[in-house]
Structure formats: C-alpha cells, structure tokens
Amino acid sequence: MSFVNLTLNRFAILLVFLILISSQPVCSDNNNGISGAPLFDYQVLNTFPHDEQAFTQGLVFEGGVLYEGTGRYGKSELTKRMLESIESIKTYKLPSRLFGEGITIYKDVLIQLTWRAGVGLVYDSHDFRLLKSFSFSTEGWGITNDRKQLIMSDGTDNLYFLDPVSFKEIKRIKVSDNKIPVTRMNELEYIKGKVYANIWKTGRIAIIHPDSGQVEAWINLEKLVMQAGGDNSIKTLNGIAYDEENDRIFVTGKLWPAMYEIKIIPSN
C-alpha cells in the first residue's frame, strides 16, 4: 500500500470517528442538568440555625416541627427541634452499625432508611419509640411520600414506590433528563405533585414528574453552597423540607451552619 493511500485511509477513519462523536449528546456530567430541562434560580427569604455537626441525610417539616436524620457510623441520629433553634426536643441515636439516611413522615409514623444494611426503621413520630423494622434489597438513600405510597432512591436512576404498610415494592421508574439517566438522587421531598431530589455532589435539585420519571426542571443552588461554606464533596447540599401549610421550602447541607428558606425564581 502506498504512503498516499495509507494517509487517505487514516483520514477517512478519523473523519468517521469525528462524525460519530459529534452525533452524541454533549454532557460532561449526566447529573448537572445539561440538557433541555429549564434551569431555575433561587432567592433566600430567611436563614435559620443548623447544627454544624449534623451530617444531614433526611429533613422533614411537619406540624410546625423540624425532623432531621443524620448519617455516619457511630454518629447517626434522629432529632426533632423547632425551626429557630438547634436545641433538640427529642433525639434517638442509631446503633453504631447503622448509617442513617433519608426520613419521611407518613401519618403518625416516621420512617428512616439506612445506607448499606438493607434495613428501614419505623418510629412513632411523637416520641421516637421504635415500632418495627423492614428490609429492602438495595442501598437506602432518600425517601419521601405522596400520602399514598413511599418514594425511595438508592443512588441509581431508579425511584421505587413502596406500600407504606407492607413496604413491598409497587412499581419503579427510571429518572432521566432528555433521555440521559439521572443518578445519585439523594434526599427527597414531595412538593405539589413533584419529587424534588438533591443530586449528590452537586449544588442542584432535580424536579421530577413521579409518573414519567422525566426531570421537568432544575434548581441551581451552587451559589448557596458557597455562601454556606459547603462544597460538592463532603459538605454537600443535602436536605429539602416543605412546610405545606405555609408553602415554604427549606434547604440545608451536610455539616452546614445554616438552613435557608428559599423561593424558586426564573434564572437569568
């Protein structure tokens, strides 16, 4: 084969490779909302104290009281307190072998996931009396409910819908944004018919349709992460609570000194 033919063959191969590459979605990180879903900004309305030692994994606002579940082996807790203070009204310490994850309140019970133990814990929401436990086969990350069923994440692009009494799986959906799978959904909150999900190691919240699994919008909180002294590594954004009675959204992060009431606004 002549040198000219060899050069032409190499050029043809390179041209085909470039065409294939250019036809693929341009997305440096599938979890950063780089696609067609609209991106929203935020406005801070109020700032509240938050325990800097709290490795926040779950956050719920119910009946005028804030509930928080924290993680880490030997340090995982469940606490109840008023919004304006970090002083605990009630605390339950998990066994050191369990790493606490997301929490939700369904009727009069509080449900808490654990990370890799495959165990969920069910408490009386008033006095934190442990009522029972249940098992699941995946990792436990975030959990919320739509008043009919529990909605759980496990770090993949799946959302699992569980019966709130038997804890059996009813269905599961795949979450995506413009056909790109969205993974690392961490703390969850159900707000006005949508699932809000912190995306681990980012400063963004995905707003997900619970039927289709499609991300309908993103909230960009990167500036708030910096304001709180957080990062996208350890002190990451993680914690969404909704005050349904007063239509308020609260967010915080792991080891953050503050919690914020925010208003979602169009992005510039």
N, C-alpha and C positions, 0 to 999 in steps of 0.2 A: 504493500500500500504506500502511495506517495505521501510525502510530507503535507502537500496541499489537501489531499483527501482526508488525512488524519485530522488536520486542523478544522476542516469543514464539519467532520463528524462530531468533534468535540464541541464546536459551536452550536450544532443542532441539538445536542444533548443538553447543553446549558440553556438554550432558548426554551426547550420543552419544560425544564425544571423551573425556570422563572415564570412561565405561564401558569404552571400548577400552583406555585407559591402565591401568585397574585390573585388566584381564584379563591383562596381560603380566607375565612374571617380574620380580620386584623384585631387581635385581642391579646394583650400582653399578660392579662390575668383574668380568668373567667369570672372571678368574684368581684371585680371592680366596677361592674355596671357599664362596660364599654360596649354599648350596643344601642338599639332603638328605644329602650325604655327611658322615659323622661327623668331628668335629674332635678331634685328639689333641694332647696337650701333651708335654713332654719333661722329662727330668732329666739334668743334667750329671754324668757319672761320673768323667771325667778330663779334664784340659786339657794340651795338648801345644803346643810352639812351632810357629810358622808364619812364613814369610818375608813381611814386610810389603810387600815389593816384588813379590810374586808375584800377578799378575793371573789368578787361578785359573780355568781353564776345564775341566779334567778332573782326576779324582782316582781312584786305584785302589790298593787294598792287596792285595798278592799275595806269598805266600811269606815273610811277615814283613817285607816291604819296602814303602815308600810310593812310588808313582809319581805325578808331578804334571805336567800340561800347562798352560802359561800362554799368554796372548794378548798382543795389541798388536803393531803393525807395528814391526819392528826390535828387539823385546824378547821375542818368543815363544820359549819353551824347553820342553824335555822334561827332567825331572830324576828322579833316583832317590835316596832317602835313607832313613835309619832314622827310626822314629816319634818318637824322643826328641830329635832334633837337626835343625836346619835346614841343616847342612853336607851338601853334595851328594856322593854316591858317584860318580855319573855324570851328565853334562849334555850335551845336544845342542841347539845353537842353530839355529833355523829360519832360512832365508833371509829377508831383510828384507821381501820382497814378500808373505810369507805371514803370516797372522794365525792363530795356533794356537787350536784349540777342544778339544772333548772327546776323551778317550782311553779305551781299553779293552784288556785283555789276553785274547787267545784262544789257548789252548795256549801256544806259545813265541814268539808274535809280539805286538807292541804296535802298535795301530792308532790313529792320530791324525787327526782331521779338521782342516780349515782352514775359515775363515769364508766368504769370497766367491770364492775362487779355484777352487772346484769340484774340489779335489784332496785326496785322502786319502793319508797316508803310512804305510808298513808297515815296522816296525823289528824287529830281533832284540831281544827283551825283556831279554836279558842284557847286551849291550854297546852297544845303541842303533845298531848298524850298519843303515843304511838299505837295505832289501831291494828295495823297489819302491814304486810309487805307483799310485793308481787314480783314476778320475774319477767325479763324480756331478753331477747337473743342478740340485740345489737348493743353498741355503746349508747349511753344516755347523754344527751347534750341539752337541748332546750325543750320546754313543754308549755303549752297553753291550752285553752279550751274555748269552744264556741257555745257553751251552755248545753250542748247535746253530746259532744264527744271530745275526747282529749286529742291534742295535736302535738306530735313529738318529732324531734330531729335527732340525728345520730352522727352528724359530721359529713354524711354523703349528700347527694342531691335528692334524697328521699324525705318526704314528710309522711309520718304514719298517723292514721286516725284510729283511736282506740276506744272501746267501750269503757265508760267511766266507772262501771261497777265490776265487770269481769276482767278488764284490762286486756281483752283479746283484740287483735287487730281486725278492724272493719275494712279498711282499704289503705292504699298508699298511693301517693302521686309523685311524679318527678318534677322538680323545680328547674326552670330554665329561663333564660332571657334571650329572646331572639334565637332559640334553638341551641343556645350554649348552656350546658349544665351549670347550675349554681350550687356549689358545695359549701361546707364549713358554716352552715346555718347554726348559730349558737342560741343565745337567749331569745325566746319567742314571746310575742304578745298578740292577742286577737283584738283588733280595733276596727269597729264599724264594718264588719264583714270581711276584713282582710287580715292576713297573717303578716305581722311585722317581724323581721328577723335580723338580728345582728349578724354580720358576716365576720367571723373570727379573723383577727389580724388585719382588719381594715377599719376605716372610720366611716363605714357606710351601713345603712339599714335598707334591706330589701322589703318592698311592699308586694305581697304575693296573693294572687287570687286562689282561694282554697279549693276551687273545683278544677281549674285547668292547670294549676302549678306555674302559670306564667307570671314572671315579675312584671308588674304594671308600672312601677316607679322605683326610684332610689332616693334616699335622703343622704346628702353629703354632709357628714359631721366632722370632717378632717380638721377644720379649724378649732372645733370644740375640744377635740382630743388634745391638741397642742395647748389650748387655754387651760385645760385641766391638769397639765403636766403628764399626760398619758403618752402612749406610744402604740405601735402596731405589732408589739412583740409580747410583753408580759402585761403591762398596764393598759390593756386594750379596752376599747369601748365594749361594754357588755352589761346590759341592764335596761329593759324597757318596761315601764309600768303605766297603766292607763286608769285615770280617775273618770269612770263613766258618768258619774253623777254631775261632775263639773266640766266634763270634756277637756281634761288636762292630760298631757303626755309628759312623763318624766324619763330621763335617761341618765345613766352613770356608767362607770367602768371599774375594772379591777384595780383596786388599790388607789382609787381616786379620792381626793379630799372633798369633793363636792358632787351634788346631784343637781340636775338642771330641769326646770320646766321649760319646754320648748314649743314654739309654734312653727308649723311647716309652711314655708312660703316658696313662691316660684324662684328659680335660680336665675341669676343674671348672666 
